[in-house]
Amino acid sequence: MSIVQRTSLHAIPAYKQGATPGAGQQAFKLSSNENPYPPLDSVTGGLAAELGAINQYPNAAAPQLVGALAARLGVEPDTIALGAGSVEVAGQLIHATANPGDEVVFAWRSFEAYPILTHVAGATPVAVPLDARGAHDLPAMAEAITERTALVFICNPNNPTGTVVDTAAVDAFMAKVPARVLVVIDEAYVHFNTEPGSAIGLDFFRRYPNVAVLHTFSKAYGLAGLRIGYAVAPPEVAANLRKTAVPFGVTALAQRAAVLSLEHEGELQVRIDNLVAARETLLATLRDAGINATDSQANFIWISTGEDTGAVDAALRASGIWARAFPGEGIRISIGSAEANETIATALISALQEAPAHV
């Protein structure tokens, strides 16, 4: 007799991690939007004292980190809720707002965890296609809101296309959103966003009572392996996020690393500036070669390759570039080291010469 299983899980795809080159291969892993820089010495050095206490549970309230974030962001501590990466906090948000059968609206393609997390929570995902520029179609997303809608995700900059939504467009969108619906502005890549007119999540949080903001320490801060992220949300929502969080999910090591990172943001900003400059150089190189590359405000670039995606991805891997391919749509490539970025440009130009529709 088979063990009883939740039958709805058969229709839910597992989250697909970015591909990793095999052992011994001379290749660059650029499939997961990881920060190519190693952790700051000022961060790793400060973690040594925590190692002697890993036999103990962390303080789940994380008062030092919550206090540092509240001061840094200019918000009240009771609006902050932590999780093991912003993806876990996104799951908390769905569980805290959506009853079984309720709807969660998001753009598509966007962060691939959104539909997975929605299904796991027993809610119904509503995916609204991106516009022709690969950006959120906010008017269409507003039209998709129904009486069953509990939550809306706006990914800004969008993963995987790197596009942004501007302040005026989000204001127009918010005017159409019922006050009962929570709008979550997911800013995992906000530190790389240099677009002057881009919507700023915390500004909307301060102006609208039904807005929450998602941030992570995985990307710009380079703490992906420690898993820590947070939401800034209305106090009643943040309280429910803490109820749905995995107990002790944010380790003492992660908490301390986050505090140290906030204390050394000046050092980190140098790295962020370097990555943004490298992104712009790579995009300019590709465009000079006649490649139609989407503007990006994240730490990755997006190339629409359509039906040629598999062939282009294979050519990139043959050149040592392991990117994130979305079959039939396009390829997302993280910004890496200087050597990696030079290899990306050479490999892409060569690969796309075989697929002239994208040049």
N, C-alpha and C positions, 0 to 999 in steps of 0.2 A: 504494500500500500504506500502511495506517495505521501510525503509530508505536505500538509496543507500550506498553500502559498497564496499570497495576495495576487489574484489573477491580473489586476490592472498593470502590474509591473511588466508584464510581457510586452506591453506597447510602449514602454519607456526606454529609450536608448541610454546606455551608460555614458557618462561624461568621458569624452575622448581627450586625453592629455596630449600635448604636443609631442611629435615623434622625436626620438633620441637616436643619434647615430650609434651603430654597433661598436663594441669594444675594439679598439685598435684602429678605427677609421679616422682619417685626417679630414675632419669636417667641422662645421660650425652649427651648433644647435640654436636656431633662430625661430623656433616654432612656439614658444611659450611666453613671449614678451618679458623675459627676465632681464633684470639689470645686468649688463655685462661686467660691471665693476665688482670687485670683491667687497665684503663689508668694510666699513671704516674701522681703522685701528682703535679709534676712540669709542667705538661701539663694542667691538669684540673684547677689548681690554676690560671694559666695565662689566662684562658678563661673567668673568671668572668667579666673582664672589657668590654668584647664584648657583654655581655648580655644586657647591657643598650642601645645598639644601634641596636638591631635587628629589629627596625621599619624602618631602612634605608637599601637601597640596598648596597650590597658589591661593592668594587672596582673590576670590571670585569678583569682589567689588572693584579691584584694581584702583584704589584711591589715588595713588601717585600718578598713574597714567591718566585717569579721568580728569584729575585736577589740572595736569599739564595741558591736556587737550582743551579743556574748558577755557583756560587762560589764553592759549594760543589762538583759539577760534572766536573768542568773545561770546561764548554761550554758557548757559547754566549746566552744571554737572549732571542734573537729572534728565537732560536731553540726550545724553551720550550712552550708547549701548555697544558693547564689544562683542567680537566673535572671532572664530578661527579663520580669518580672512574675510574680505567683504562678501565673498560668495556665500559663506555661512550666514552672514547677517542678512543677505538677500533672502535666504531661505527663512530666517526668523521673521522677516517682514511679511512674507506670504502667509506663514502659519499664524501670525498675529492679526491679520486682517481678513483673510479669505476663509469662508466656511466651505465645506464640500459642495462642489457645483458652482461656486462663484467664479468670476472671470478675472484673469490677469492679462492686461494689455501691454504689448511691447512691440517695438519695431523688429523687422526681420529682413535681412539677417542682422542679428545683434548678438550679444553675449549668449553663447549656446547653452549656458546653464539655466537661463530663464524658463524655457519650456520644461526642462527636466525637473527643476525645483517646483514648478507649478503643478505638474502631474503628481509628484511625490506627495504634495500637500492635499491632493484630492480636489484641486481646483481645475479650471478649464483655461488653457492658454489661448490667447487671441493674438495672432501674429499679423501685424500690419506691414505690408511691403515697403521697403525703402523707396525713395523717389529716384529719379534718373541719375542724380548725383551721388547716390549711395548714402543719402542722409535721411534722417527721420522725416516722415511725412506727417507733421503734427496735425494738420486739418483732418487727414484721414484717420489718425489715431483718435481724435476727438469724436469723429463720427462712429467709431467702433465701440465707444462706451455705451453700455446698456444698464438696465436696472440691476443686472447681476455683477457688474464690474466692481471689484473691491480695491484694485491697485493698478497703477500704471508705472512702468519703468521707462525712463528716458536715459539712455546711455550716452554720456557726453564727456569727452569724445567717444564716438561709437566704436565698439569692438565688433567686427574686424576692419571696418572701412576707414576709421580715423577721422570721420567728418564730425562737425559740431552743429549745435543749434544755437541761434542767436537769442538775445534777451527779448526782443520784440516778439519773436515767434512763440516763445514759451509763455510770455504774458498773454498773448492772444489765445493760446491753448488753455491756460489756466482759467480764462474767462468762461470757457465752455465746460469745464470740469465740475461736476457736482461736488459740493463741499464734503460729502460723505466719502468720496474716493480719495485715497492717499496716492500722491504722485511722488515717486522716488527718483531722484536725480542721481544716477550712478556715475561717480567721478573717479573711477579707478585710475584714470590717466590724466587727471587735471593738472598735475605738475608740469606736463609737457605741452600744455595748451597755451599758445601765445597769441591766439586770435583775439583782437581787442573787443569785438562785439559779442563774443561768446557768452552764453548764459552762465552765471555763477550760482552754484547750488545754494550756498549759504545766504546769498541775497534773497533768493526765493523762499528759503526757510523762514527768514525774518519777516517777509511780507505776506506770506500765505499760511494759514493755520493747518493746511492739509498737505504740506510738503516735508519730505525727509531727504537726507543726503547720505550717500554711501561713499566712504573713503577707505583706502587700503594702505598698508605699509609694505606691500609686496613689490611694487613697481619702482617708484622714484627712490624709496628708502632702502630698497634692496634686501628686504626681509622675507622674501617669498617662502623660504624654507622653514620659517618659524611660525607662519600662519597667524596673522593678526590684522584685523580690520575693524571698522566701527561705523555706526550710523549716528547722525544727528537728527533727532526726530522730536515731534511734540511729546511732552513728558508722559502722557498717557500711553502713547505708542511705544516709547522707549521702555516703559515699565513692562509692557507686554512682550517686548523683544527679550528682556531679561528672563521672562518666564519660559520662553520657547528655546532659549540658548542651551547648548550642551553644557551641563555642569562642569566647571573647571576646564572648559575648552580652550581658554587662553592661558598658556603656561606662564610661570613666573619669568622664565627666560624671555619669552616674547614680550611680556609687559616691560621688563627692564630694557630690552633692546629698543622698544618703541620710545621710551622716555629718553634714552640716550640719543636716539636719532633726532628727536625734537630739539634736544640741547645743541646738536651739531648740524643744524639745517644749513648753516653757511657753507660747510664743507660739502654737503650733499648738493647744494645748489650749483656748485661748480660742475659737478658731474651731470646734473640735469641740463645745464647750458650746453655742455659738450655734446650730449645726446641729441638735443634739439638742433644744434648746428650740423651734426652729422646727418640727421634726417633731411635737412634742407639741402645739403650738398648732394646726397644720394638722389633726391627727387630731381634736382637740377640736372644732374648727370644723365639720368634716364630720359628726361624731357629733351635734352640736347640731342639725344640719340633718336628722338621721334617717338618715344614710348608714352602712351597715355596713362600716366600715373595719377591716382586720386590725391588731392590735397589731404594731408594728415596733420592732426594736432596731437598725436599720441607718440609712443616710442616704437612705432612700427609703420610700415607702408602697406598699401593694398593695391594689387594689380588685378583688374577684371580680366579673366582669361577664359571664361565661359566653357565651351566644350573642349577647349585645348588645355584645361587645367591639369589633367593627368600627365600629358606629355611635357608641359612646361615644368611641372613639379619633378618629374623624373630627370629632366635635363639639369635642373638645379641641384638635385642630389648627386648626380654624376660629377658636378663641379664642386661638391662639398658643402652645399647650402641646404640645410634641412629646415624648410619653412612649414607653414600650416596651410594645407590645401583644403579648399571646400569644393568638392567635385561639382562641376558644372557651373561654378560661380567665379571663384577667383582664388588668389593666394595672398596670405598675410605673411610679411617678413619682418621680424623684429630688427631693430637697430642694434648692431653689435659693436665689436671692436673695430678699429680702423682697418685692420686686415680683412675682417669679415665683410665690412661695408664695400671695400674695393672688389672683393670677390663677388658680392651680390650684384654690383653694377655690371661687371664683365659677364657673369653667368646669365643674368636676365636679358641683357642686350643680345647675347648670342642665342638664347632660347627663343626669344620673341621674334627674331628674324625668321624663324621657322613657322611662326604663327602671325603673319602680317596683318591680320584683322585687328590686332591689338596694338599696332604701331602707328 
